[in-house]
Amino acid sequence: MVPPLPQHGGDQVPQGVYITRWGEKFHVLRLCRCLAKSRLEISPWCPLCRGDELNPRAVYSQGVGAVAHVSANCPRLPPRRSTYLRCGLCG
């Protein structure tokens, strides 16, 4: 079972996730060691498809700072997007 995303705290990002420019994973902790030398910018959750989903195994986005979707079928998801799997260290 995948643990739920963190809900609060100074180094946690409940309002979104971190996606790095060259990464293939999404991160939920600002202090994840995978992000040590990366430019940090929050990718906010899509309000339409986030709903009650607290355990996404993957998110869909156009990259750094772009909206993070939990549903590949979200009508707001652009056709050009990438799939980012959940980081095993912080997520």
N, C-alpha and C positions, 0 to 999 in steps of 0.2 A: 504494500500500500504506500502511495506517495503521501508524505506529510503535507498538511495545508500550508499555504503561504503565510508568512508572518503577518500579524495584524497590527502591531504597534511597536514602537521603540526607536531609539535614535539612529540606529544603523539599518533599519528595515524600511521597505518601500511599499506600503500598502496601496498607495495611489497609482502605482505603476511598477515597471520593471526596468532593469538596465540591459541594453543590448549594445555590444561594442561594434565598432565599424567592421572589423574582420572576423567577429565571433560567429559561432554556430549555436550558442547557448543563450538563454536569458537568465538573468541573475536577479535575486530578490534582496540581497544584502549589499549595501553600498561598500562595505568593508570586505567583501569576498576577495580572497587572495588572487583570484583570476583577474580581478580588475585593477591590480596594483599600479600598472603603468598605462591605464586607459583613460581617455577623456570620458567623464561621467555625465550623462544626461538622461533624465527619466523619460521613458516611453510610457505615456499615460494609458490606462485601460480604456478600451472602447466602452462607453456607457450602454450601448445597445446589446452587445453580446457577452459582456462580463457577467451580468446577472449575479447568481449565487455561486458561480464557479470559483472555488478556492483552491483547487488542486490541478491546475492545468499542467499537462505533461508537455505541452508545446504551445507556443504563441505564434501568431502570424503578423508580420509587420513589414514595413518598407525600410526598416533599419533604425539607426540611432535617432532617438527623439520622436520617431513616428509612433502613431497610435498602435498599441498592442491589442490584438484580437484573440479571443480564445476559441472562436468558431471559424472554421474555414468557409462556412456558408454565410457569414455575416454580410448583409447587403452593403455595408459601408467599407468592406475590405476591398482595396484596389486590386485589379488583376495582376499587376506586377508586385509581388511580395515574396518574402522568404519565410521559411519555417525555422523557428528557433526552439530547440529542445531545452528542457529545464536543466540548470547546472546541478551537478551532483554534489558540489561542495557547499553551496549556500542554499540550495533549494530543496 
